[in-house]
Amino acid sequence: MIINRSNIVAALRRARGLIGLFLGAIFLAACAVHPKPSLYEQLGGREGVALIVDHLIERIGADDKIFHFYAETKISRFREHLQGQLCAVSDGPCHYAGDSMEQVHAGMMIQEADFNHLVELLIGAMEDAGTPVPAQNRLLARLAPMRGQILHR
């Protein structure tokens, strides 16, 4: 092979292509080793979910608009079931074993304004817990389909 400029340029292009493939393979391997954390992990795992629930309970207890819905609620049971539900809905290692949303909210006469207010309290609880906004939005999106099961019809 004669060494000239065009041969050197061609060799460099092949080497650049191989380097690109090599770097791409390293990048893909790094992604496989570090997958995107689950929503449960983004919420802070067991501790993060418990913190969100505790902050929500505090906010409910201090809120005249919504407290009457929870006045007869056994807080320890509510805490346990809500933690389990948030864990399960966020792809955590839990299985929600509580009653259906229809059963839990039957006869409570919850209106849209009540539901929206509770969502505001949940957002505040997540902010208090230091939950990142993208994780907050993902959790709310997963909880939103339950709206129709909760509202009074």
WOLIN-V459865 format. One record per backbone hydrogen bond with DSSP energy under -1.0 kcal/mol. NH is the residue of the N-H (numbers start at 1). CO is the residue of the C=O. E is the energy in kcal/mol with one decimal. If there is no record, write none. Layout:
NH:CO:E / NH:CO:E
This chain:
8:4:-2.1 / 9:5:-2.6 / 10:6:-2.2 / 11:7:-2.3 / 12:8:-2.4 / 13:9:-2.2 / 14:10:-2.2 / 15:11:-2.4 / 16:12:-2.7 / 17:13:-2.3 / 18:14:-2.3 / 19:15:-2.7 / 20:16:-2.6 / 21:17:-2.2 / 22:18:-2.7 / 23:19:-2.9 / 24:20:-2.5 / 25:21:-2.4 / 26:22:-2.1 / 27:23:-2.5 / 28:24:-2.6 / 29:25:-2.3 / 30:26:-2.4 / 31:27:-2.1 / 32:28:-2.0 / 33:29:-1.8 / 34:30:-2.0 / 40:90:-2.1 / 42:38:-2.4 / 43:39:-2.1 / 44:41:-1.1 / 45:40:-2.7 / 48:44:-1.7 / 49:45:-2.6 / 50:46:-2.3 / 51:47:-2.2 / 52:48:-2.3 / 53:49:-2.5 / 54:50:-2.6 / 55:51:-2.5 / 56:52:-2.4 / 57:53:-2.6 / 58:54:-2.1 / 59:55:-2.3 / 60:56:-2.8 / 61:57:-2.5 / 62:58:-1.2 / 63:60:-1.5 / 67:63:-2.3 / 69:66:-1.7 / 70:67:-2.2 / 73:70:-2.1 / 78:74:-2.5 / 79:75:-3.2 / 80:76:-2.1 / 81:77:-2.7 / 82:78:-2.8 / 83:79:-2.6 / 84:80:-2.1 / 85:81:-2.5 / 86:82:-2.8 / 87:83:-2.4 / 88:84:-2.5 / 89:85:-2.8 / 90:86:-1.2 / 91:88:-1.5 / 92:87:-3.0 / 104:100:-2.6 / 105:101:-2.0 / 108:105:-1.9 / 115:111:-2.4 / 116:112:-2.9 / 117:113:-2.0 / 118:114:-2.1 / 119:115:-2.1 / 120:116:-2.0 / 121:117:-2.1 / 122:118:-2.5 / 123:119:-2.6 / 124:120:-2.3 / 125:121:-2.4 / 126:122:-2.5 / 127:123:-2.4 / 128:124:-2.6 / 129:125:-1.8 / 130:127:-1.3 / 131:126:-2.7 / 136:132:-2.2 / 137:133:-2.7 / 138:134:-2.1 / 139:135:-2.4 / 140:136:-2.7 / 141:137:-2.2 / 142:138:-1.5 / 143:139:-1.9 / 144:140:-2.1 / 146:143:-2.1 / 147:144:-2.0 / 149:146:-1.1 / 150:147:-1.2 / 151:147:-2.3 / 152:110:-3.7
